[in-house]
Amino acid sequence: FPSHDKGIDSTAIQDWLLQSVKDNLVMEHELMKESALSSGMQLGYYFGNGISVDEFLNYPSRIQGVGKQEIVDLAKKYNVSQSNMSSLIRNEIYRTI
C-alpha cells in the first residue's frame, strides 16, 4: 500500500477485493428484493424522488460497472484514507452509482 501522505492509487486496490465488494453489494440488493417490505420501501423511495424504476432494476449492472479509477478519484476528492480498504471500496461504489 502507498503511504497515507500520498493517498491511494489503483495499485492499492486489488482486483479480487474490488470484485468481492461488488459481489457483496449485488447479493445484498438481490436479498433485499426477496423482502416485500424492503422492496416496497426502496421502490417507494425511487418513486417519491422521481427516479426511474430502471435505476432499481439496473442496480447490479451499475455496481459491476464501477472501476478502480473511479474509486481512486473519489477517494482523492474526499480525502479518504486507505486504512480499511473494503469499506473504502464499498463507500466509493455507493458514491459512484
Secondary structure, DSSP 8 states (H G I E B T S, - for coil): ---TTT---GGGS-HHHHHHHHHHHHHHHHHHHT-HHHHHHHHHHHHHTT--HHHHHTHHHHHHT--HHHHHHHHHHTT--STTHHHHHHHHHHHH-
